[in-house]
Amino acid sequence: MNIKNLLILIVGFLIILPVTSQEQEISKKGLFNIGVEGGVQFTNIRDFSPVYNVGSGIGYNIGGFAEYYLLADLKIRGGLYLDNRVFKMDGSFPFIDSTGKVLQSYYLYQADYKLNYLTIPVNIIYQKGSDKFKVVVQAGIFYSIYLNTKIKGGEDIYIAKEDYYLVKDSTLVPGHNETLYSGTTKGLTSSFYSPETYRFSTSDFGLSVQIGFLWNITRQIGLNAGFNFSFGLMNLFENPEIDSKWSKINRINLGFIYTLKKKAARRSHNPGR
């Protein structure tokens, strides 16, 4: 779904749903919500590599949030989430000799990179609907603090016997020369890239928009579901010459919301009031 179709869908929902009453506006203004939510997210980075293919991966996010009602249907939300973003890299390249002949030897690479962030989103939320069911639209910004990266995969340099003369001065041997990667890394890891040169940035900043639904089970307890579309604005790598950002961070979240009761207003004992 592109941005144009998403905006048309949002406007359509807001037009057909009933308007909140003045009584609701008075009762909800100034209330606080707290909640937890989590779900899966589909992430990818903008393709930067002239050597490897870059593909999307499936991660997750989980965390808590607090909301404050500015009006009956207008809230501001802040949260704190563990944000797991994934992308994949793979490549397959045959050896070619000086005459341009494609040889039987080849190089293979495949690895999954799972980057963990601590993400702090701040959103403005507008909701519209009945007492029980509402359509919820939110938009805002996020700031992410990089925690670590997990890598899983490996590479294989296959050297055919008849091609060994090309690499006889190296540590490679005829047959498969496999290297497996598993554990933590600070950047890209392969024969072409080193974590020192391709080190991941310590933070990210971006924009997000979400459309979702809120089901009020009682006056204080609710369940929410949302579809979030986000993208990063900061470079993925510390080196500014390596141009790549998080081009897709799409989430499907489910959560639980609890509305805190208002404190009872103190009665004045001044007979003149």
N, C-alpha and C positions, 0 to 999 in steps of 0.2 A: 504494500500500500504506500503510494507516494504522499507527500505533504499536502498537495491540493485535495486529494480525495479524503484525507483525514480531516482537514478543516471543514469540508462540506458535510461530513458525517457528524462532526461535533456541533456545527450550527443547526443542523436538522434536529438533533436530539434536544437542543436547548429551546427551540421554537415550539415543539409539540408538548413539552412537559409543563405541568401546571405551575403557576407562580406561587412562591412562598407567601403565606399570610403575614399580616403585621404582628399578630400575636406570636407566631413562631420567631419573627425577627427580634422581638423584645426578649423572649425567653432564652434564646441561644447566644445573643451577643455577650461576649466576655467569658464564655465557657472555654474550658480546656479539654482536649482529648489526648489520651496517650494510647500507644498501640505497638504491636509488633507485626512484621510481615516478612515474607521471603518468597523466593521462587527461582525459576530458571532464567538464564539470559543467553542470548545469541550474539556473539561478539566477533569483530574482525578489525584488522588494521588496513590502512590504505597501502596498496601494493607498492613497495619501494625497491624490491630486489630485482636486479637484472639477471640473477642466477637461478633463484628458486621461485616456485609458485607459492602464493600465500592464500590460505583458506580460512574460513570461519570455524569457530568452535563453540561448544556449549559449556557454560559455567553456571554460577549461582550467585545469589545475593541474599543476605539475611540481616535483619537489624531492627531497631526500634525508632520511634518517632514521637514527637509532641506537636499538637496543633492548638492554635488559638483562634477563636471566632472573632473576626473583625466586625462581621455582620452575620445575619442568620445563614446566609449561603456563601459567605466569603471567609476563608481561613488562610492563615499562614502556617507553614509546616517546616520544622527542622528535624533532621534525623542523623543517625549514625549507623553505618552498614559495613559488614564485611563483604567485599566486592571482588568476586573471582571472575577474571576475564581470560578468555582462551583464544589463541589463534594457532594455526598449523602452518608448517612449511615443509615442502617436499620438492625434490628435483631428481631427474634422471638424465645423465649425460654420457654419450658414448665417447670413447677416445678416438681422435682423428690424427693421422700421421701428417708428415710435412707435405705429402702430395694431395691431401684432402680426402684420402680414403678412410671410410668409417671402419674401425676395428672392432673385434669382439670384446675387448675390454671396456668397462664402463664404471661410472660412479653413481651411487644411489644415496639419497638422503631423505629422511622423514622424521619429524619431531613435533611434539605438541608442547606449546609454551602456555603455562597457567600462571598468570600474574595476579597476585593478591594485593588489594588496596583497602584502606580504611576510608570510606567515602562519606562526605558530609553534604547532603543536599539541602537546599533552601527553596521552597516552592510557594507560590500563591495558588490557592485552590478555590475554584468556583463549583458549586453543586446546585442542582435544580431537580425538583421532583416532588413526590408525595412524602408523607411522614415515614412510610415504610421503605420506599425505594427511590434512590436518587442516581442520576448520572453525574459523574464527577470529572471535571477537567482541571488539570494542574500543569503549570509551567514554571520553570525556574532554572537555577544554576546548581552545579555541584563542584566540590573540590575534593580531590582524592590524594591520599598520602600512600605512596608506594611502600609495601611491606617486604615482599620477596617474590621469587619466581621459581616454579617447579618445571623441570624439563623431563620429557620422556620420549625416547626415540633412539636414533642412531644413524650411522652411515656405513656404506660398504663400498670399497674400491676393489673391483674384480679385475685381476690381471690374467689374461690368457697367456699360455706358455709361449706362443709365437710372438706375443707383444712384450715379453719381459725385457727385451733389450732397451725399451724406452725408459724403464725405471730401475735398471740394474744398479745404479749408483745411489738409490734411496733405500729406505728400510722396508719397502713393500716386497712381498713375495708372490710367486705365482698362485693363483686361486683367489679366495675371498679374504679381504683384509677388513674385518669388521671392527667398528668402534661403537659401543653402546653408551647412551647418555641417560642418566637417571639421578634425580636429586635436585639440588638447588643450583641456580646460576644467577649471575648479575646482568647477563646480557645474552646475545645470540652466541651459540656454540656450534661450530662445525669446522671443517677444513678451510672454508672460505672466510668465516667470521670468528672473531674472538670476543669474549665478554668484556675485555678491557677496552676495545675499540668501539664495540656496539653495546655499550652499557645503557640499561633502561633508566629513564628519568625518575627522579625521586617524587614527582607529583604529577597530577593532571587536573585540568579545569575544563568544564564544558557546559553545554546547554541540554535541557531535556523538556519533553512534553509528554503528557500522559492522559489517556481517557480511560475511565473505569466506572465501576458501579458500587454503590453502597446499599447494603440491606440492613436496616435498623431492626434487630430482633426485639429489643426493648428500647425504652427511652435512653438507656445508658450503654447498651451493648450492641455492637454492630460488626458485620463482616464486610470486607471490601475486596475487590478484585480490580486489577488494572493492567493496561498494556502500555508500556513505556518505550519511547523512542529517544535515544540520547546519542551524542557524539562529542568527542574530545576536541579541544582547541589547542592543546599544548603538544609539543613534539614528544613522541614516544621514547626517543633516545636523547641522551645528554649532548651528543654531538649535534650542533645545529645544522650541520651540512647534510645530515641524514634525515631527509624529509619524510616522515610517516606519523600519522595520528590514528587514534581509535576512530575509525569511520563508522562503526556500528556498535551500539550497545542497546540491544532491544530486549526488554524484560516482560515476563508474565508473572505477576505477583498476586499472592493471596495473603490477607491479613486480618487481624482482630483489632477492634477499636473500642475503647472504654471512655465514656464521657464523665468527667469529674463533676460532682454536684457543686452548685453554687453555695457559698457560705451564706447563712441566713443574715439578713440585714439587722443590725442592732436597733432597737426601738429607742427613740428619744424620750427622756423623762421631763423635758422642758415643756410646761403646760402652754407656753406661748407659741408652740409650733404645731 
